[in-house]
Amino acid sequence: MSTPDGSRNLAAYRKQAGNHGGSGYPLLRLVALVACGTRTVIDAVFGPTSLGETGYTRRLARSLHTGMIVLLDRGFDDAALIGRLAATDAHLLVRLKSNRKLPVARRYHDGSFLSQIGTSRVRVVECEITIATVAGRHTGIYRLATTLLDHHRYPAAALVTLYHRRWEIETSYLELKSSILGGRVLRARTPAGIAQEVYALLATYQILRIAITDAITAAGGEVEPDRASFTIALHAARDLLTLAAGVIADTVIDLIGGIGRRVLANLLPDRRLRVSPRIVKRAISKHQARGPNINRRSYQATLNINIIIPAGP
């Protein structure tokens, strides 16, 4: 996130270097732990970009516990970090970097194999994913490692399908930075004010997510939470505040409420396959921006997953 360009903020946050002059504002890095189903925030940490994502993620280990499975991008493929998170008794499913070399200790009938990353025993799944639309086909290779070692209870194909849900965190970041902030620079002129503003942003996001989840639950739970529009909930909340509606609580508890009713009346269609890669909409340099050349057409897509059996004994 961008913070105001002033001497006090520059003492705490730094600008990002780049080939074309770097960022115009001091930047703040925020890393969050988000529930995939409801997109509610379990924990979040933030600070200057001098500390990387893996450094902030170590702080999030305080909120991991038995019964969780944490989905991690390949940027978090770090042996020490994996060991630190696995020590919390939460299970992990992480995409591996292409250059990581892994020993094969044992092979399983589902195509996965037992291996070791640092001090952590893991099961590794390698797969080829092909997505096809009328615009063409694209194939990519994914390697995943998990601390779920039982190949009978957690087959390789199910893990690959589950890993797609990691994208939910990107949607949460979009809702924080674009839907609520509108891509604007934070306003506070001091680091203490910035911290207060970020906590207010997270609290607002969490309140809206709880309102959405309560509405889905009170409606019988037959609707998937990802069909609820965060933008609708945000606009409904703003309207209620503007009108000062519901300032005095009723004697009857209403779990759906005005926000929930608006959300349930404007449900999104069932989730479609995501076929476009991430793009930079507000680049550090104008020469790197994609601008109006982005293809926003929607395509019907089919997905094919093939588990790759590694060669060797």
N, C-alpha and C positions, 0 to 999 in steps of 0.2 A: 504494500500500500504506500502511496505517496504522502509525505508529510510536508507542511509549509517550509519554504526555504528561508530559514532564519538562523541566526547565530546560535541560539539556545538549542534548537532541534539538531543543528549540524554537530553540536557537541556530543549528541547521543546517537544520531543516525547519520549514515553516510550515503553519498550518491553512488550510483552504479556506474562503473567504468564501461566504455564501449568504443567501437571503432569509429563512431561518428559523433563523438562528444559526450556520450554517456547520458544518464538520466538528468532531467532538469530539476528534480526534487530529491531530497533525502528520502530513502526508502526504509520501510518497516517490514520485517518478515513475520508472518503469522502461520503457525502450523496447528492444525486441529485434528482431533479424534472424533469422528462422526459416525453415528449409527446408520448403517446402510438402508434399513427399512424406512425409518421415519426422518432421517437426516437431522435429527437433533444432535446438538453438540454435547459430547461426553466430557471433553476437556479441550483447552486451547492454551497455547503459549505464544508469546511474541516478543520481539526485541529487534536490535539492529541486525543488518545483513552480514555483519562480520562473523556471526555464528551461522553455520549452515543448517540445512533441514535436518540432517541426522543428529546434530547437536541438540536442537530443540526437541526432536522426537524422544531423545533419552529422558527428557523431563516429563514427557507424557506417560512414561512407564508407570508412574505413580497411580494411574487410573486403569491399568490393565489388571485382570484377575481371571481366575479359573472360570471357564464357561464362555469366554470370548474367543473369537477367531478374528485376527487383525489382517486386513488386506493391505499390502504395501507395494508401491511402485518400484521399478528397478533402480531408481535413484537411492533406495534404502537397502540395496544389496551390499551390506557391510557386515563382516563376520562378527565384529565386536558388538555392533548394534543388535544383530539377530540374537546373539547370546544374552545380551542385557534384557531384551524384551521377552525371550523365551523363559528367563528366570522368574518372571512374574506368574508363570503357570498359564498364561494365555497362549493360545495356539496362533501360529503365523502362517500366512500364505503370501509369498513374496515373489515377484518376477525377478529373474536373475539376469545379470548383464551377459552379453554374448561372449565376452572373453573370459568368463570364469571357468576354470577347469575343475572338474569334480571326480573323485574316485567312485567307482561302482562297487559297493560292498555286497549287495544282493539285488537280484531282479525279481519283479513280481509279475503275475500273469496279466495285470491291467496295463502293462507297459511302463510303469514307474519303477524306480530303483532306489535303494537305500544308499545314502551318502553322508558326508560330513562337511559342515561349514563351520570352521573354528572349533568351538567346543560343543556345538549343537548337532545332534543327529537329525537328519532331514530325509524326506522322501522327495524325489525329483521327478517331475513330469515334463516331457518335451512334446509339443504338439505343433501341428501345422494348421493354421486357420485360414480358410478361404471365404471371402465375402464376395458375392456376385450380384450385380445389378444390370439393368439394361445399358448402363454406361461403361460396363467392363467388369473385370475381375481383379481382385487383389489378394495376394497370399503373403502371410507373414509367419515367422517361427517364434513361438513363445516357449520359454523355459521357466517353470515354476518350482519353487521349493516350499515344502510345508513341514511343520512339526507334527502333523497328523500322520502317524506312522502306520496305522491299521489300514491296509489297502482293501480289506473286505468292507469295512464301514464307510470308508471315504475313497471310493474308486476315482481313478485319474480323470475320467470324463466329467464327473460331477465337480471336481475341483476346478477344472478349466472353465466350466459354466459359471461356477460361483465367482471366479475371479473377475468376471465382467462387471460385477457390482462395485468394484473399486472406483468406477467412474462416478459414483454418487458424491464423492468428496469434491470433485471438480464442479459439480452442479452447486454444491453448498458454497464454494468460493465465489462462483458466479453470482449467487443470490446476495452474498454479503457485499461484494465489490461493485456489482452492476445494478442489481435490483434495488438495494437499499441506498447505497452511496451514489449510484448513477455515474460511476467512474470518476467522481470528483476527488480532489485532494482533501485529506483531513484538514480540519480547521484550526486546531489548537496550536499555539505558538510556543509551547513549552513541552518537554518530555512528560511531565506529570499530567498536563492537559491531554496529551496524545493518549496516554494510558487510560485516562478516564473516558475518552471518546471511543477507544476500541472496546472497552468493557461495555459501554452503552450500546455499541453496535452489536456485540455478541448477545447481550441481554435482549435487545429488540428482536434479533433473529430467533433466539430460543423461545421467546414468548409466542411468536407467530407459529413456529414449528409445533409447540405444545398445543396451540389452538387448533391447528390442522389435525394433529393426531387425535385430540379429544373428539373432534367432529367425526372423523373416520370411525373411531371406536364406538361412539354413541349411535352412529348410523347402522351399526350391526357388524362392522368390520368386513363387509363383503367387497368393499372397494379397496384396491391397492393404494397405499399412501402416495406412490409416485404419480397417481392421476390427479392429485390435489395441486392446484396452481398456487405457488408461493406468491406470484404477482397479484393474483386476485385477493389473497389474504392480506397482503401489504396495503393494497388500495382500500380494501374494506376497513382496515384498522385506521387508516388516515381519515377516511370519511367519518367514522365514528368519533374520532378525536375532534375533527373540525366542527361536528354538530354537537359535541359534548353529550353524545347519546350514551345511555347506560351508566351515567356517573353515579347514580344512586342504585345500589344493588337491589335486585328483587328478592323476595323472601323464598322464591323457588330457585334451586340451583339449576342452571341451564348449561349443560356441558357443550352443547353445540354453539349457542350464541350467535350474534350477528355475523361475526367473521366466518364461523363454521357454515352457517346457512348459505352465505355467498359462495363459499368454496364448493359445497356440495351441489349447488345449482349450476356451477360452471366447471364441471370435471373435464380434465383433459382426456383425449383418446388413449387407448392402450399404448404402452410404451413401444416405440418402434426401434429397430436396430439402428445403431449409430454407425454411419458409413463415412463420415468426414473426419479427418484428423484435426487436432487442435491447431488454431491459427492465432497469429498476433494481430489483434484489432487496434491496439494502441501501442505501436512499436516505439522503442527508444529513439530510433532514427526514422525520419520520414521516408528514407530510401528502402526501409525494410517493411513498410506497411503494405498490407494486401488490398486495402481500400475496397472499391466497388467491384473488383475483379473476383470476389468470392462467389462460388457457385452455391446458391442457396436452394436449389431445386431438391425436392424430396424424391427418393427412389424406393420402390419395393425391393427388398434385399433377401437373399437366402444365405445362410451361414453353414459352413461345413467344417467339422473339427475332426482331425485325424491324429491319434496318438502315435508318436514316433518311437519305435523301439530302437534304442541305441545299439550300434554294432559292437561286437566284442564278446568275450566269454561270459 
